[in-house]
Amino acid sequence: MIRNFLAAAALLALAPSAFAATCSASIEGSDAMKYNVSNIDISKSCKTFTITLTHSGKMAKNVMGHNVVIAKAADMKGIDADGMKAGLASDYIKADDPRVIAHSKVVGGGESTSFTVPVAKLGDGYSFFCSFPGHSALMKGTITLVP
């Protein structure tokens, strides 16, 4: 009886860590112009969410670079158009673009980078995409806020 009670108490003590929100995700982009995920679940309990992007290919960033941009899905085309004008030196993001919630730098083959997203700025209809010219047609996904 006491053994069962102690076992139950031990499980309950561990329960909070088992249900703790994971406030990070990893994304991989390749020379095939694809991400390895199409959705990122972000817990509403996270204050910030860290995304790590790894470019698993071999091509240089000026040829097949990738980044991750977080914004409303409806703003993607406008961000892309303005980013193309901004160029690689600006990571294909217009300076101080208010439509962009967060973004990574552009990385080439074998490189990786991380950036932080303020979760309070997210809501329904947000997505992630690569703003390297022409990439967002294939390299995009949704962001889902979960309890």
C-alpha positions as CSV (number, residue, x, y, z in Angstrom):
1,M,0.0,0.0,0.0
2,I,2.7,2.5,0.9
3,R,4.7,1.4,-2.1
4,N,1.8,2.2,-4.4
5,F,1.3,5.6,-2.7
6,L,5.0,6.5,-3.1
7,A,5.0,5.5,-6.7
8,A,1.9,7.6,-7.4
9,A,3.5,10.6,-5.5
10,A,6.6,10.2,-7.6
11,L,4.6,10.3,-10.8
12,L,2.7,13.3,-9.7
13,A,5.9,15.1,-8.9
14,L,7.2,14.5,-12.4
15,A,3.9,15.4,-14.1
16,P,4.5,19.2,-14.5
17,S,7.7,18.6,-16.4
18,A,6.1,16.1,-18.6
19,F,3.4,18.7,-19.6
20,A,5.7,21.7,-19.8
21,A,5.5,23.6,-23.1
22,T,8.3,23.2,-25.6
23,C,9.2,26.7,-26.6
24,S,11.4,25.9,-29.6
25,A,11.5,24.1,-32.9
26,S,14.0,23.2,-35.5
27,I,13.4,23.6,-39.3
28,E,15.6,22.3,-42.1
29,G,15.8,23.8,-45.6
30,S,17.5,22.0,-48.4
31,D,19.0,22.5,-51.9
32,A,15.6,21.1,-53.2
33,M,14.0,24.3,-52.0
34,K,11.9,22.7,-49.3
35,Y,11.4,22.9,-45.6
36,N,11.1,19.6,-43.7
37,V,8.0,20.8,-41.8
38,S,4.7,22.4,-43.0
39,N,3.4,23.4,-39.6
40,I,4.8,24.7,-36.3
41,D,2.8,24.4,-33.1
42,I,3.6,27.2,-30.6
43,S,2.2,27.0,-27.1
44,K,0.4,30.1,-25.9
45,S,2.1,29.6,-22.6
46,C,5.5,30.5,-24.1
47,K,6.5,34.1,-23.8
48,T,9.1,33.6,-26.6
49,F,9.6,30.8,-29.1
50,T,13.0,30.0,-30.6
51,I,13.3,28.6,-34.1
52,T,16.5,27.1,-35.4
53,L,17.0,26.9,-39.1
54,T,19.6,24.5,-40.6
55,H,20.4,24.5,-44.3
56,S,21.2,20.8,-45.0
57,G,22.3,21.5,-48.6
58,K,25.6,22.4,-50.1
59,M,24.8,25.5,-52.2
60,A,25.9,29.0,-51.1
61,K,23.5,31.5,-49.7
62,N,23.7,33.8,-52.7
63,V,22.5,30.8,-54.9
64,M,20.2,28.8,-52.7
65,G,20.0,30.7,-49.4
66,H,17.1,30.2,-47.0
67,N,15.6,32.1,-44.1
68,V,12.5,31.9,-42.0
69,V,10.1,34.8,-41.8
70,I,7.1,35.0,-39.5
71,A,4.1,37.1,-40.6
72,K,0.4,37.0,-41.4
73,A,-0.1,34.7,-44.4
74,A,-1.9,37.6,-46.2
75,D,1.2,39.7,-46.0
76,M,3.6,37.2,-47.6
77,K,3.5,38.4,-51.2
78,G,4.1,42.1,-50.1
79,I,7.0,41.1,-47.8
80,D,8.5,39.0,-50.6
81,A,8.3,41.9,-53.1
82,D,9.8,44.4,-50.7
83,G,12.4,41.9,-49.6
84,M,13.6,41.2,-53.2
85,K,14.4,45.0,-53.5
86,A,16.2,44.9,-50.1
87,G,18.5,42.2,-51.3
88,L,20.7,39.5,-49.7
89,A,22.6,42.0,-47.5
90,S,19.3,42.7,-45.7
91,D,18.3,39.0,-45.6
92,Y,15.6,39.8,-48.2
93,I,13.6,41.7,-45.6
94,K,12.8,45.4,-45.9
95,A,14.3,47.3,-43.0
96,D,11.8,47.8,-40.1
97,D,9.0,46.1,-42.0
98,P,6.0,46.2,-39.5
99,R,4.4,43.2,-41.2
100,V,7.3,41.0,-40.1
101,I,6.9,39.6,-36.6
102,A,10.4,38.0,-36.6
103,H,12.9,36.6,-39.1
104,S,16.2,34.8,-39.3
105,K,19.2,35.7,-41.3
106,V,19.8,34.0,-44.7
107,V,22.0,30.9,-44.5
108,G,23.7,28.8,-47.1
109,G,24.6,25.1,-47.3
110,G,25.9,23.7,-44.0
111,E,25.0,26.8,-42.0
112,S,22.4,27.3,-39.3
113,T,20.9,30.2,-37.4
114,S,18.4,30.8,-34.6
115,F,15.9,33.6,-33.8
116,T,13.2,34.3,-31.3
117,V,9.6,35.0,-31.9
118,P,7.5,37.1,-29.4
119,V,4.5,34.8,-29.0
120,A,2.2,37.6,-27.8
121,K,2.4,39.1,-31.3
122,L,1.0,36.0,-32.9
123,G,-2.6,35.0,-33.6
124,D,-4.7,33.2,-36.2
125,G,-3.6,33.4,-39.8
126,Y,0.2,33.5,-39.2
127,S,2.7,31.6,-41.3
128,F,6.4,31.0,-41.8
129,F,8.1,31.2,-45.2
130,C,11.4,31.8,-46.9
131,S,11.8,35.2,-48.5
132,F,14.7,34.4,-50.8
133,P,13.4,35.4,-54.2
134,G,11.0,32.7,-55.6
135,H,11.3,30.4,-52.6
136,S,8.0,31.2,-50.8
137,A,6.0,29.4,-53.4
138,L,7.3,26.1,-52.0
139,M,8.9,27.0,-48.7
140,K,6.0,28.0,-46.5
141,G,3.9,26.6,-43.7
142,T,1.4,27.5,-41.0
143,I,1.8,28.5,-37.4
144,T,-0.7,27.1,-35.0
145,L,-1.1,28.5,-31.5
146,V,-1.9,25.7,-29.1
147,P,-3.0,25.8,-25.4
